[in-house]
Amino acid sequence: MPEIRILPEHIANQIAAGEVVEGPSSIIKELVENSIDAQSTKIAIEISKNLLRIQVIDNGKGISNEDLKLAFKKHATSKITNIEDIYKLLTNGFRGEALASIASVSKVTCISKRAQDEHASKIYLENGSETLTQTGANNGTNILVDELFFNTPARLKFLKSDKKEKNNIIDTTRALALAHPEISFNLIIDGQVQLKSSGSKDLMTCLVEVLKNEDLKKLIPVSFKQHGLELTGFISNIDQTRSDKRSIFTTINSRIVNCYIMRSAIDSVYKRYLGPGKHPIVALDLKIAPEELDVNVHPNKKEVKYKNTNLVFNFIGDSVSKALADAMYKSAHSFQPTLNQNFLVSSAHKSNEGFNSALTQNTTHYTNQNKPISQESFFTKASQDAAMEMVKSHFEGKLDSDPSNRSFYSYDKLKSNLNNEDKKFIGRFGSVDIMLIDSTIPKTIISSQGNKTSFDLIIKQDEFSKSLLLRGEFIGENWVKDKYLEFLNTLGQQILEREVLETFFKEAKPEISRPDKKPKGSDLEAIWERDHFTCVYCAKALLHPDTVKSALKLSSKKDLINSHLASYDHHLPASKFTTLNEDLRNLYACCQECNRKKSDSLAKLSWTPHPSNSWQDINEQNPLSIGDLKFSSSRHID
């Protein structure tokens, strides 16, 4: 009898279903894509029975009675007739595998009716058998997938938690709705509406409906066309982020894909601005000629392959970067600062000292739309110039007639005030010097000439009378400068907090003296005897150092002899005690190998001493063999 056999069709379909049917969300994706290809304008999805009962109803073209018989057969499709058609596809499905795979692992009921048909066709499939009848129904298709994996219970064990599977269903439906804003979607799970879109054809409206967030109206529109590629959609600014990637939606020719190239290009732009754990909101569709990509590279059609990967990557990256940069530039230049009208320069400020004070206060206390800005906030060249004009007006034109007075408000003059403060140099970040100052008097100073900006950025900690000075220069566009200074401000606050805390704890706690490098010889003898010359970690019999010294002269197995050399170990970190080596309770006998392994271990606390006595049954009649020598005790060589 031959060992190789052809599997029955329903078993082969169950095996193939492992690639296509990963879980409830993958079934929804396949069924909804069929509804989209059927030119539906309304799609309803209802999930129940612990997510194992799935119903999809659409108002599409429907399926004829003759085609319904074939629709659930393996490799039955209306999308292609030869292999060349794959490279001209604009539809979602084409293989004809999904329905056969779904029917092989569930009980399926499908009712479909075309507009020109008098009756609807109904087919029921279970375990490879099928029943076809006629019934009454509305135009379109109603497909019910019930008791998912009823005949392959092992597959149920590999489903994720209900919460995770539910999130996957919602994410999949969101992606489908955003890929087709012209279609109305309605998702119901266990009787509760989870998602509803109006089919308005407007992507922004669909985003707000699907993600249920009115703030999404602030998203940045993207529309670029080049090299036969077109990218459209919306992206978020750098101040509108999420803690996960569930709000990143990418499609190619309105087909939802998890395209690594698209996501990498998007990440390469946002990683310049966003810290770890922050992700943008993205809904982008790439239009590309069908012959320029291969959609037949993944069982679930989640991935594609491009003919020119570099072209696509650079086009997407450049488009996102340009849209983001334009939005940031407009945001920076739409800021119109006005001076705080409550501040007036009195005649008392006509001295050099008063002038410096007046200038500093004016350039750090302006307001924007009646919202006060903190002293550490950054201000533009326009606000500095406005502040200068206001102060100059109180000097009755004196500055214009006397050029020497202009040094009163120069960057070098203001910078010299800081040079008199006691500073502690902490380090250098690029070209920026970072210093700690024992004062909260200095002010932030920024001076711009063309595209070059010099700055003394001050971050204060009033409670401890400390300030951090970040001094440096920047060359570049204003919007980049503003973001750079914002980053330095955040960095400076973290450094200042750490420096202040370290200073506080250093002053509050006495200096802990480190223990001696090595305990006294008599103390080592005592702990070795106490622990019976046995390693408390591996229970290895240990030899006295004098014994090892003598044995090394007699033995050729020097490494083996040395491995039994008695050593000692601190059970607790040295920083815990001021006189650790004087307290024998904290010292234990151990071999050098365990001592070294514990020092290199990342989990030192898991090393627990267990004293024992490996010499208990060793004597002259029953010596311990180490290499080519025998020992009757830790101090005696036979």
Secondary structure, 3 states (H helix, E strand, C coil): CCCCCCCCHHHHHHHHHHHHCCCHHHHHHHHHHHHHHCCCCEEEEEEECCCCEEEEEECCCCCCHHHHHHHCCCCCCCCCCCHHHHHHCCCCCCCCCHHHHHHHCCEEEEEEECCCCCCEEEEEEECCEEEEEEECCCCEEEEEEECCCCCCHHHHCCCCCHHHHHHHHHHHHHHHHHHCCCCEEEEEECCEEEEECCCCCCHHHHHHHHHCCHHHHHCEEEEEEECCEEEEEEECCCCCEECCCCCEEEEECCEECCCHHHHHHHHHHHCCCCCCCCEECEEEEEECCHHHEECCCCCCCCCCEECCHHHHHHHHHHHHHHHHHHHHHHHHHCCCCECCCCCCCCHHHHCHHHHHHHHHHHHHCCEECCEECCCCCCCCHHHHHHHHHHHHHCCCCHHHHCHHHHHHHCHHHHHHHHHCCCEEEEEEECCEEEEEECCCCCCCEEEEECCEEEEEEEEEEHHHCEEEEEEEEEECCHHHHHHHHHHHHHHHHHHHHHHHHHHHHHHHCCCCCCCCCCCCHHHHHHHHHHCCCECCCCCCECECHHHHHHHHHHCCCHHHHHCCEEEEEECCCHHHCCCHHHCHHHEEEEEHHHHHHHHHCCCHHHCCCCCCCCCCCCCCCCCEEECCEEEEECCEEC
